[in-house]
């Protein structure tokens, strides 16, 4: 009898804890928003733009030409996206979590552009951007550095 009541108590505990998991946290809503709206899709273009501003990119372009450098670095960035995109998206979700209320995030995550809070996304771009510059900058730098290093290594191999 004790064993049955222990099982019932345990099952009830599991059921109630599952109910708590069903309620999405603001960060979960922010993650959903970032994923569904593809808010992190500009990482590759941001990385290429950042790469083009480096001396390493200039050296690659001087060696192989601007069009080839652009293509090679872009290919490396795209190859590295699976490694860096999740980190970028997580940082973006945290930026949205900090910039929007729980109610706003829940609405944006579930209703998307139909949400009454959709216009606030544009209004808060500067706030989100500031967070990303401060907190996701190292992700962008690491992506660009790795892509340039690999591209430089490949161009050095073609000389051999």
C-alpha positions, 0 to 999 in steps of 0.5 A: 500500500505504501508503495502504491501511494509513493507511486501516485505521489511521484506521478502527481509530482511529475504531472505538476512539474510538466505543467510548469514546463508547458508555460514558456519562459520569456527567453523561450518565447524570444528563442521562438521569435528569433527562429520563426522570424529568422531574425539572425539571418544576417549573420553571414552578410554582417560577417562578410562586411566585417571581414572586408574591413580587415587587412587580412581580407585586403591581402587575400584580395590583392593576391586573388582579386576582389571577386575571388576573395569575396567568394572564398571568404563568403564560402568559408563564412557559410561553411562555419555558420552551423558552428556560430549561428546557434550562438548568435541566435541565442544572443539575439534571443537574450537581447529580445528578452531584455528589450520586451516584456513577457507579454510582448514576447509571448504575443510576438512568438505566437502571432508574429507580424499579426501581433499588436506588438510587431511595430515595437520590434522596429522601435527597439532595434537600437536597443537590441543592436546595442546589446548585440554589439556588446554581447555578440561581438565576440561571436562575430569576431570569432566567425570572421577570424576563423573564416579569414584564417581558413581562406588565407590558408587556402590561398597559401596552399594554391601558391605552393 
